[in-house]
Amino acid sequence: MKRYKKVILSILLLLLIFIGVLFFKSPNLDYVKKSQWRYEKGIKIGEGDFVDFESDTIFQLKNDTIFYNKKAKVIVKFTSEKFYLLVVKSIKTNEYGAYIDMNGHAEGFW
């Protein structure tokens, strides 16, 4: 019976580690920078519905912070290349926002 409990606890521990790695990994900032993002819901980063880092004049990505017109606006909290998703958190209000990668949108995922 004691061995059975150790096996169950080991399996649960491995499962928790797997879930932690899967869901709580650091956001892929290269993916954020190379994509064009369309606003979906929640907090907006800028005035319009699109975020693009190509020109680097309006939006900038430094470490995990997105700047709009040289002012820090949000922190990147989560990315998913599989679901074409970017989740950000406002620095001022702690509200969350969701953006969709336009490449994923063009492929018909959304």
Secondary structure, DSSP 4 states (H G I P E B T S, - for coil): -HHHHHHHHHHHHHHHHHHHHHHSSPP-HHHHHHSEEEEEEE--SSSSSEEE-SS-SSEEEETTEEEETTEEEEEEEEEETTTTEEEEEETTT--EEEEEEHHHHHTT--
